[in-house]
């Protein structure tokens, strides 16, 4: 399998890497750019992760487990800002693939701990390599200062949405004049 190059579609299919902005999205060009970027990022992550047997998002669960050790599922939900149903499906799929196992919590009989298996530990180096490659693709022609600025801007955008999520009046507000 060849790795995709920046600006190429899936597996070098040569597709244009952007989704045209419909007129109705004209009031949200940054939001549309985030949509396009997130879509492409997930696509490339999926292609690069394919050889590991992981799907996008699963590697983040594994990264936390490798770094922190066994975790309760509720803790993984909180760490990844996920929801219980999504995390349940993710853990079940990782368990079926042999990358995690459940064991009873020694401190809470109602809970079980999710822990990485030896099979998943063997993937850690490859997952780290994939994330480095993904970073290289995303920031290919950015200088160190531009990378720092891009990260700063993305963090500000995230903080804006976190603030909006904390204020239900903001998140559910209708159009502004």
Secondary structure as UniProt FT lines:
FT   TURN            6..7
FT   HELIX           10..12
FT   HELIX           23..28
FT   HELIX           29..49
FT   HELIX           50..52
FT   TURN            56..57
FT   HELIX           58..68
FT   STRAND          71..72
FT   HELIX           73..79
FT   TURN            80..81
FT   HELIX           84..96
FT   TURN            97..98
FT   STRAND          100..104
FT   TURN            109..110
FT   STRAND          112..116
FT   HELIX           118..121
FT   TURN            122..123
FT   HELIX           124..138
FT   TURN            139..141
FT   HELIX           144..166
FT   HELIX           168..171
//
